[in-house]
Amino acid sequence: MTTKKRNAGALLGSLMLLAALAWPGMNGWAAEMGQGETPNVGTAAPDFTLATPEGTPVKLSALTAKGTVVLVVLRGFPGYQCPYCQRQAHDFQLKADQFHAAGAELLLVYPGPPDELSVHAKEFLAPAGTLPGNFHLVIDPSYRFTNQYGLRWDAPHETAYPTTFVIDRSGVVRFRKISHQHGDRTTADDVLAEVGNAK
């Protein structure tokens, strides 16, 4: 074997070793960063199941089987209760009868660090009292959903980009708004108009 071939073989072996060593780290990085793409208007919303603070599972496709779903991704618990999230949730709750009349289910996702996220979610709900029957608040303590939907706001004191989707009975996104600022939120009236368009 020539020196040139030996050098090429050694280089190839080194590259393979480096790839083998680096791959687990890359997989961990990819999982942490999240590789999901945010579903766009006209595309299918990926199905998911999250649990309420009490541990009851809620599946997106089970809600779309009932009618249009308004999926609201909150900031959850970035270290405090976000006043913009509370205001937005209250706005939707004030129009609960109109959402019910439109046959819409509201799914609020509350992401955050896993430690005591259920407790923080219950604190978030406390001022609102009991949610209407067609309103569901679920927690995302591992950011699995947030990463799946490509909405992880990976910065200090952040969790997810506040986002609102309207998803029709066939599971297709009919409206989407992603907010890159805390206060830039959809209103209940805006969403009710989109729910009407989704029928």
N, C-alpha and C positions, 0 to 999 in steps of 0.2 A: 504494500500500500504506500502510495506516495505521501510526502509531507502535506501536500495540498489537500488530499482526501482526508488525512487524519485531522487536519485543522478544521475542515468543513464538518466532519463528524463530531468533533469536540464542541464546535459552536452550536450545532443542532441539538446535541445532548444538553448543553447548558441552557439553551432556550426552552427546551421541553421541561427541564427542572424548574426554571423560573416560572413558567406558566403553571405548572402543577402547584407550586408554592403560593403563587399569587391568586389562583382561582378561588379558593375559599374566601379570601379577603374581598375579592371583587364581588362574590356572591353576597357577602354580608353587607358590603357597601350598597349594592343594588337593592337589596331588601330594605335597607334603612332609608335610602333616598326615594324608593318607590318608582316603579317603571310603568305604572298605569297611565293611560291617557284619559283626559277629561272627556266624557262623551259629548259630542256636538249635537246640535239640532239636526234631526233627521236620522240619527243613529240610535241603535239599541242601547238602553241603559244597562250596564252589567248588573246582574242580580247579586244580592248580598243578604246576609242575615246578621242583625245586631240585636242586642238585648236591651230591655228597659233597665232602669236603675234597680228594679226589683228582681231582674233576672229572666223576665219573659221574653222569648225570642220573637222578633218581628222580621218577616222576610219581604223584600220589596215586591217580588212577583205575586205574593199572596195579597198585597194591597192593590196592585194594578188589576188583579182579577176582579176587584170590587168596583173600580172606576179610575178616574184620573188621580194621579199622585203628585202632590206638591212636596218635593224633597228640598228641605232647607238645611244647609250645612252651616252650623254656627261656629264661633270660635271656641265654644266650650269653656274649658278652664285653663287659660294661659297663666294662671297664678292668681286670678281674681275673677269675679263675675263680671263679664263684659256688659256695660250698660247699653251698648248698641244692640247686642243680642237680646237683652231683656226687653228693650223697646220694640224690636222687631217681632218677637214672639207675642208680646202683648197686643200689638197691632193686628196680628193674624187672629188671635183669640177673640178680639172684639168683633171680628167678622165671621166667627165660627158658624153662625146660622146660615150665612150666605155660602160658605164653602160646603156645608152639609146639603143645602138645596141644590148646589151644582154637582153633587155626587162626588166630591173630592175628599181624599184622605190626605192628611198632612203628616209628614214624617220629618221630625226634627232630629238632626244628628249632633251629638254633644261630644266632641273629641277632647282629649287631654292626656296628661301623664296617668298611668294606671293607678297610682296610689290614691285611694279614696275617691276615685272619679264618680262612683255611684253616689257617695255622700254629697259631693259638690253638685251633681246633677239634681239631686233632691232639693238642695238649697236654691238652685236656679228656679225650680218649679214652685217653691213655697209661696212666693207672692201671687202667683197665678191661681193657686188653689188646685182643684181637680180639673184635669184637662177634659175637653169635650170628647165624646166617644170616637170621633174621627180624627183626633189628634194623638200622635204617638211620639214620645221622646225616647231616643235610644242613645247609648253611649258607645264611643269608639276608643277604648282605653289603650289599644295597641297601635293605633293609627293604620290598622289594616285596611279599613274602608277608605280612609283619607288618602292613603297611598294608592289604593286600587283605582280611585277616581282622579289621581294626579293633582290633588288639592292641598298637599302638605305645604304649609308656610313654615319653612325650616329656618327660623330665626329666633333669637332670644325672646322669650315671652310671647311666642306665637304658636299656633297649633295648625289651623287650616284656613285657607282663603274662604271667607263667607260667600256662599254660593246658593243660588236658588235654581231648581229645575222644575219644569212641568213635564210629567211623563204620562203618556196616554195609556189606554187599556191594553194596547198591544206591546207596551214596554218601550215605545219610541219617544225620545226626547223631543218635545215640541217647543220648549223655551229654555234658555239658559242665561244666567247672569253670574259672572264671577267678579267679586269685589276684591281689589287689591288695596283698599283702604278700609279702615274699621267702620266708618259711618256710611259707606256707600252701599245701601241695602235696597232691596225691592220692597215695595209696600204691598199690603194686602189687596188694595184696589187694583194695582198693576197686575198682580198675579191672578186675581179673579177674572180679569179680562182675558188673560192667556188661557185660563181653564176653560172659558167659554169657547175660545178658538180651537181648543184641543178636541172638542167633541165632534 
